[in-house]
Amino acid sequence: MRTKGFAKHYYLMLLPGLIWLFIYNLFPMYGILTAFKDFNPGIGILKSPWIGLENFQYMFELDDSKLIFRNTIFIALAKMIANLIVPLIFALMLNEVKNRLFTRTVQTIVYLPHFLSWVIVAGMMLDIFSYNGPVNQILSSLGLGKSLFFADAHSFPALIVGSDVWKEFGFNAIIFFAALTSINPEMYEAAAIDGASQWKRLTRITLPSILPVAVLLATLSMGNILNAGFDQIFNLYNPTVYSTGDIIDTWVYRAGLIDMQYGLATAVGLLKSVVGLFLISLSYGLAYRFANYRIF
């Protein structure tokens, strides 16, 4: 009887989360019907006429659809690679520092940007790289011309990836720090006694020990290949950089809420969700096969 009482308390604890999940995640899914209808806000989703797959057909005929999928995949892949390599290198470098007070201080400083919203970070980036900002002042003092960085379609993806790495690399490095602390220190001591240099200890002990973690993170990140970061790009982009900076989420926002093409925007979003579900399933399958990782 006591066990059943505890079980009831656990279910009551789950109830608020289940209610939130139903209201904000499950109930709105009936809006998927908009992708298959000629949606008219005046008569609602259920009474709007069915048009089948016309929105999807029209989506593939648009030049914009090819552009936004290309931009999304390129920016997402660049972020995935950079957010794997930079935190790894940073963790390896900081791990070589023997002053623990220094390492803890640096760790605290570098992961603080993770807790800043993209509204704040975007404002900082726009000021730093503005025409009269500090970056252009430095370039001007060196005899180089000023640039409109956020109006240049060629430099915009690099700024997006760079700002994302700056904001997240310290937080992402925590996983590698945890992996590094799990390495048996006796292995380093034995290698030092055998005369192994610092470089050999790094390549023969450290890297092989954290390689499974790196493989796991790389595999799991495949599921986010169509998530290039709406919050970041929405706060930084403008019409002059649509050719390289417009992604699926920002295009859906403009098409659905500004241009009022509700059916088309829903069709694009639904396609993204289906592809994302497939990629997430694939990534977890690969993670289980190569890194023995599984949720259940």
N, C-alpha and C positions, 0 to 999 in steps of 0.2 A: 504493500500500500504506500509505503514511504517513497518507493521508486516511482510509482505513478504520479505522486504529488510533485516530485521533482520534474518529471517529464512535462506536466502541465505548466510549470513555471517556465520551462525552456520554450514551450510553444508560445506562451504569452510574450516572452522576450522577442521571439521571431515575428510576432504579429505586426508591429509597426513597420518593419522592413518589408514584409510581404504586401502590406497595404500600399506602401510607397512604390514598390515594384509594379503592382497592378495598375495604379493610377498613372504613373509616368512612363512605364515601359510596355505594358501589355495592352491596356485599353486604347492608347493612341494608334495601335497597329492596324486598326480598321481603316485608317486613312490611306493604307496601301491601295485601297480600291481606286483612289484618285488616279493612279497610274494607268488604269484601264478604262477610264471614263472621260467624257468631255465635261469636265467639272464646271458647274455653275454655282457660285456661292449663294445665289438667291434661292436656289431650290435644295441645296445640300448635296452631300455625297451620294446618299442612297437613291435619290430621285434623278440624279444626273444620268444622261444616256450612256450606255456602254459603247465603247469604240474599239475594244479588244487591244491589239498590240500596236495600234497606230502611233501612239506616243513613242514607243520604243523604235519603231521604224523611222519616224521623223528624227529621233535623237541620233541615229547612226548616219542619217543623211546630212546632218549639220557639220560644218567644218569646225565649229567650236568644240564639239564633243571630242574630236580627235585631239585637239589642242589641250583641253583640260585634262584628259586622261594621260597624255604624254607629260605634261607639266607635273601632275600629281605623282606619277611613278618616278620621275627624275628627282624631284625634291625629296620625296619620301626615302628613296634609295640612298641619296646623298646623306640625309640625316641619319639613317640607320648605320651606314658605314662609319661616318664621323663620330657618332655617339657610341660606337663600339671601340674604335681605335684610340681616340683621345682620352677617354677615361682609363683605358688599359695602360697607356703610356704614362699618364699622370700617376696612377696607383703604383706602377713599378718604380718610377722615379722617387716618389715620396717614401716608398718602402725602404729605399736605400739610406734615407736620413736616419741617423741613430738618436737624434734629439727628439724624444717623444712629445715634449711640450710644444716644440716647433711644428711637428707633424699634426698634432691635434688642433693647433691654432689655424694652420693652413686648411685643414679639412673643414673646419667650421666656417671659415671665410668663403671658401669656394662653393659650398653647397647652399649658402644663404640665397643666391639668386633664384634657386628653384622655387622658393616660396613667394617670389614676386609675380604678380599677374602680368599678362602680356600687354595690358593697357599701359602699365608703368614702364615696362621694358621697351615697348614701342616708342613711347614718348622720349625716353632716354636716347634710343637709337636715332630717332628723327632729329633730335637736337645735336647729337655728336656728329652725324654725317650730313647736317644741313649745309647749305652753300656758305654760310658764314660761321660754321661750327669749327670745333678744334681740329678735326681731321683736315679740312680744307685750309685752315690757317697754317698747319704744319706743311702741307704740300706747297702752299704759296710761298712760305719762307724758304723752302728748298728750291725754289725756282720752277716748280711744276704748276700746271694750271689747275684751277678749281674744277670740281666735278659735281654734277647733280646725281648723287649716288642712287637715290631712291626714285629717280626719273629715268634711269638707264636700265633698259630691259636686260642687257647682258650681265650687269653686275648684281642685279636684284636677287637671283637665286643664291649667289655666294653670300650675300648679306643675310638672307633668310637662314641658310645652313649655319653660318658663322654665329649669328645671334642665338640660335637654338643650342648650339654646342656650348657657348659661353654660359647660357642659363642652366643647362642640365648636366654638364660633364662632372661637376663636383658631386652631385647627388648620385649619378650613375656609377661613379667610382666606388661608392660604398660597397657594392656587391663584390668588386675585385679586392677591396681591402679585407672583406670578410674571408674571401678565398685565400688571400695571402697569409692571414693569421692562422689558418688551419694547417699550414705546412709545418711539418715537424722540424724544429730548429736543430735537432741532432743531425739531420741530413746536411745542413750547411756546415756544421762543425766537422763532420766526417770529410766533407769535400775540401774544407780548408786544410785539414791535417794532411790530406793526400796531395796538397799543393795546387788545387784548382783555383784559377783566378776568379775575380769578381764577375767577369763576363761569362765564364764557363758555368759558374753557379747560377747565373741568371738564365742561360740558355738550356742547361741540363737539369735544373731543379725547379726554378720558379715558373718558367713558361710552361713546361709540361704539366705542372701541378694545377695551374689555373686554366689550362686549355679547355677542359670539359665545361667550365663555367662560361668561357667565351663562346664556345660552340652552342651551348644552350641558349644564351642571350641572342646570338645571331639567328638561331632557328626560330625562336619565339617571336622575334621582331618581324618575321615574314608576314605575320597576320596584320601588321599595320602598314603594309605597302601602299594602301590607298588612303591612308590618313597622313596628309602632309602638314596638318596643323592649321585649322580654320582660324582660331583665335589670333595666332601670330600674323598670318598673312592678311587677314581682314583689317588688322590695325596698322599694317605697313604698306599695303599695295595701293595703287592708283591706276587709272585707265592707261597711263603711258607704259605700264609694265605688264599689261594683261597677256601679252604674247609669251612671256616666260614665267609669270607669277600667278596667273589665274588657275585655280585648282577646282576639283569637283565641288567641294563644299561651298566655296565662294560663288561659283557659277550657279549652283542650286539656290543659294540665298538670293542672288539678283533675279534669277528667272522666276522664282516662286513668289517672293515677297515684294519685289519692285516691279517686274514686268508682268506679274500676275499670270504666268504660264504654269498654273498649278499642276496640271497633269504631266507636262513635260518634266518639270522639276522633280516631281515624285518618281517618275520613271527612271531618271538618272540616279536619284538617291537609292531607289530600290535595287538597281543593277549594282551599284557600289556595295550595298549591304550583302547581296548574294555572293559577289566575288570575294568580299571580305570574309564571309562565313567559310567559303571553300578554302581560302588561304590560311585562316586560323586553324581549321581542322587539319590541313596539310602540315602546318608548322608544329602542331602538337604531336602529330604522328611521327614526324622526323625527329622531334625532341625526344620522344620515347625510344626511338630506334638508335639514335646516335649518342644520347646523353642519359638514357634511362630515366627520363623525367616524365612523370604523369601526375595528373590532378586526382584521379580516382581510378 
